[in-house]
Amino acid sequence: MDTTEVIPVENRTCCVVGCGPAGAMLGLLLARAGVDVVVLEKYPDFFRDFRGDTIHASTLQVLDELGLLAGFEQVPQQRTVSIGIRTDDGTATLGDFSTLPGKFQYISMVPQWDFLAFLTQEAARYPSFHLRRQAEAFALVEDGGAVRGVRYRDPDGVREVRAPLTVACDGRHSVIRQEAGLVAVEFGAPMDVLWFRVAKAEGDPAGTFARLAPGRLFPMIDRRTYWQGAYVMPKGSFPQLKARGVGGLHQELHRYLPFLGNRVEKGVRSWDDVGFLEVKVNRLERWYRRGLLCIGDAAHAMSPIGGVGINLAVQDAVAAANLLAEPLRRGAVTEADLRAVQRRRERPTKLTQRVQLLMQRNMISPLLESSDSAQLPRPMRLVTRAPFVGRAVARLLARFMAIGFRAEHVRSAPITEVRQETV
Ligand SMILES: Cc1cc2nc3c(=O)[nH]c(=O)nc-3n(C[C@H](O)[C@H](O)[C@H](O)COP(=O)(O)OP(=O)(O)OC[C@H]3O[C@@H](n4cnc5c(N)ncnc54)[C@H](O)[C@@H]3O)c2cc1C
């Protein structure tokens, strides 16, 4: 970059980097509370690879509290009331959402891009919401040890946003937290995940389920017209599978999910039709610095167990808006305010990760390590063979997934002025 070049500067009260679930919800809540907020998103649209479609009861509750439930229900979606488990021994229920307390006894399956488009359209009704697309943040603006905004690139060149508070919502590979020198503690995961899609057909099993077999786990999400399937494999083993060619994956699917028949070859024609998720579980020790806060995956990448990442990101955004909207409006956000957000969200995050790590250690690892001749790990045998234990686990797991350890409620007050506009 030419150092004599004049960089255009935009001044806002809050700069949110990243428009995933955390950034979109935070942008909406702050704008609704009258805070002048800009959200930077590096992509031109929300249409990306599969990154989870699950909108859980805790997020539905937030939408209800915002008066957005009726609008959200117009977005094409599907309700899931239970999750099954299928083994060579038979079937059982792994998660039963019909037993959940509160208003929502289901989870909604909504493509993530539709959910983000919905949130940003609602946010754009407030005059203080600004969304910049194709805006990739790459550096912090700092002054006297405090973060005072970011530099980003868009198709016209380099620009700067200056703001008393920057919130990193830029996901598990956060550039902002790296630039800020905040380091995450890694907790490890025994698995990686491949994602694929196969069309549904008459006679397929009903509903979302996980196919378990010694050495193998295939979560299969029922998306009405297609299966969003996952192949959970021992960490680091993708290169071996890849060396067998895509036919190796076809063989695995035919063996353990025979009902898919020749739809496997049609849905997964090459590795280009397969998404790879390198599973990580980590958490920042300190989520903030003067002028900067990290939330969502930027503060804590979650294991895919329970599919809770989107919902935790939304809960972080609600807590951040509850605690920061008022100090932001006053123009006086302190480190103590940022610490309060970490305090509020660290405990539920830790507890969720502890449960995930426990399940990784006692269920996923033994399952993936067991050979074809071995039995399923003991906790899984109990779930499938002892109905009483199975029912108790199904209730607990549903609650863990759908509500979690601390449900946040919207407390930031709305402003009244609303404009009708879309972004
Ligand atoms: C394959 C896969 C499947 C998943 N399945 C599920 C599931 O079923 N249920 C579930 O709850 N969770 C699931 N997750 C996890 C879930 O996607 C995340 O936990 C959740 O999206 C975190 O939200 P976030 O807003 O913190 O970050 P992200 O969703 O990662 O959003 C970050 C945003 O920041 C943008 N960005 C990144 N860097 C920059 C930059 N420098 N400048 C500007 N913008 C930037 C990105 O483009 C993105 O839009 C899955 C994840 C993956 C990868």
The ligand as an SDF file (V2000), in Angstrom:
LIG
                    3D

 53 58  0  0  0  0  0  0  0  0999 V2000
  -19.4190  -27.5670    8.3130 C   0  0  0  0  0  0  0  0  0  0  0  0
  -19.9940  -26.9300    9.5310 C   0  0  0  0  0  0  0  0  0  0  0  0
  -21.1830  -27.4000   10.0760 C   0  0  0  0  0  0  0  0  0  0  0  0
  -21.7340  -26.8200   11.2140 C   0  0  0  0  0  0  0  0  0  0  0  0
  -22.9300  -27.2650   11.7080 N   0  0  0  0  0  0  0  0  0  0  0  0
  -23.5200  -26.6180   12.7380 C   0  0  0  0  0  0  0  0  0  0  0  0
  -24.8370  -26.9590   13.1890 C   0  0  0  0  0  0  0  0  0  0  0  0
  -25.4680  -27.8700   12.6530 O   0  0  0  0  0  0  0  0  0  0  0  0
  -25.3900  -26.2290   14.1910 N   0  0  0  0  0  0  0  0  0  0  0  0
  -24.7080  -25.2230   14.8090 C   0  0  0  0  0  0  0  0  0  0  0  0
  -25.2550  -24.5850   15.7120 O   0  0  0  0  0  0  0  0  0  0  0  0
  -23.4620  -24.8770   14.4230 N   0  0  0  0  0  0  0  0  0  0  0  0
  -22.8720  -25.5390   13.3930 C   0  0  0  0  0  0  0  0  0  0  0  0
  -21.6190  -25.1710   12.9750 N   0  0  0  0  0  0  0  0  0  0  0  0
  -20.9060  -24.1260   13.7180 C   0  0  0  0  0  0  0  0  0  0  0  0
  -21.4580  -22.7820   13.3490 C   0  0  0  0  0  0  0  0  0  0  0  0
  -21.3800  -22.5660   11.9600 O   0  0  0  0  0  0  0  0  0  0  0  0
  -20.6630  -21.7150   14.1020 C   0  0  0  0  0  0  0  0  0  0  0  0
  -20.5040  -22.0550   15.4590 O   0  0  0  0  0  0  0  0  0  0  0  0
  -21.3890  -20.3910   14.0340 C   0  0  0  0  0  0  0  0  0  0  0  0
  -21.6390  -20.0420   12.7010 O   0  0  0  0  0  0  0  0  0  0  0  0
  -20.5540  -19.3110   14.7100 C   0  0  0  0  0  0  0  0  0  0  0  0
  -21.0680  -18.0670   14.4050 O   0  0  0  0  0  0  0  0  0  0  0  0
  -20.1450  -16.7890   14.3620 P   0  0  0  0  0  0  0  0  0  0  0  0
  -21.0320  -15.6730   13.9440 O   0  0  0  0  0  0  0  0  0  0  0  0
  -19.3970  -16.6810   15.6390 O   0  0  0  0  0  0  0  0  0  0  0  0
  -19.0400  -17.1030   13.2580 O   0  0  0  0  0  0  0  0  0  0  0  0
  -19.2030  -17.4780   11.7230 P   0  0  0  0  0  0  0  0  0  0  0  0
  -20.5000  -18.1030   11.4450 O   0  0  0  0  0  0  0  0  0  0  0  0
  -17.9770  -18.2190   11.3570 O   0  0  0  0  0  0  0  0  0  0  0  0
  -19.2380  -16.0780   10.9930 O   0  0  0  0  0  0  0  0  0  0  0  0
  -18.0700  -15.3160   10.8040 C   0  0  0  0  0  0  0  0  0  0  0  0
  -18.3550  -14.3220    9.7050 C   0  0  0  0  0  0  0  0  0  0  0  0
  -17.2720  -13.4300    9.6230 O   0  0  0  0  0  0  0  0  0  0  0  0
  -16.8940  -13.2590    8.2610 C   0  0  0  0  0  0  0  0  0  0  0  0
  -15.4740  -12.9080    8.2930 N   0  0  0  0  0  0  0  0  0  0  0  0
  -14.4340  -13.7210    8.5930 C   0  0  0  0  0  0  0  0  0  0  0  0
  -13.2790  -13.0230    8.5710 N   0  0  0  0  0  0  0  0  0  0  0  0
  -13.6100  -11.7480    8.2450 C   0  0  0  0  0  0  0  0  0  0  0  0
  -12.8440  -10.5620    8.0730 C   0  0  0  0  0  0  0  0  0  0  0  0
  -11.5220  -10.5500    8.2240 N   0  0  0  0  0  0  0  0  0  0  0  0
  -13.5020   -9.4210    7.7430 N   0  0  0  0  0  0  0  0  0  0  0  0
  -14.8440   -9.4130    7.5690 C   0  0  0  0  0  0  0  0  0  0  0  0
  -15.6140  -10.5250    7.7150 N   0  0  0  0  0  0  0  0  0  0  0  0
  -15.0000  -11.6730    8.0730 C   0  0  0  0  0  0  0  0  0  0  0  0
  -17.1870  -14.6130    7.6420 C   0  0  0  0  0  0  0  0  0  0  0  0
  -17.3460  -14.5130    6.2400 O   0  0  0  0  0  0  0  0  0  0  0  0
  -18.4840  -14.9920    8.3390 C   0  0  0  0  0  0  0  0  0  0  0  0
  -19.6140  -14.4840    7.6870 O   0  0  0  0  0  0  0  0  0  0  0  0
  -21.0510  -25.7440   11.8470 C   0  0  0  0  0  0  0  0  0  0  0  0
  -19.8470  -25.2690   11.3060 C   0  0  0  0  0  0  0  0  0  0  0  0
  -19.3210  -25.8440   10.1590 C   0  0  0  0  0  0  0  0  0  0  0  0
  -18.0450  -25.2840    9.5840 C   0  0  0  0  0  0  0  0  0  0  0  0
  1  2  1  0
  2  3  1  0
  2 52  2  0
  3  4  2  0
  4  5  1  0
  4 50  1  0
  5  6  2  0
  6  7  1  0
  6 13  1  0
  7  8  2  0
  7  9  1  0
  9 10  1  0
 10 11  2  0
 10 12  1  0
 12 13  2  0
 13 14  1  0
 14 15  1  0
 14 50  1  0
 15 16  1  0
 16 17  1  0
 16 18  1  0
 18 19  1  0
 18 20  1  0
 20 21  1  0
 20 22  1  0
 22 23  1  0
 23 24  1  0
 24 25  2  0
 24 26  1  0
 24 27  1  0
 27 28  1  0
 28 29  2  0
 28 30  1  0
 28 31  1  0
 31 32  1  0
 32 33  1  0
 33 34  1  0
 33 48  1  0
 34 35  1  0
 35 36  1  0
 35 46  1  0
 36 37  1  0
 36 45  1  0
 37 38  2  0
 38 39  1  0
 39 40  1  0
 39 45  2  0
 40 41  1  0
 40 42  2  0
 42 43  1  0
 43 44  2  0
 44 45  1  0
 46 47  1  0
 46 48  1  0
 48 49  1  0
 50 51  2  0
 51 52  1  0
 52 53  1  0
M  END
$$$$
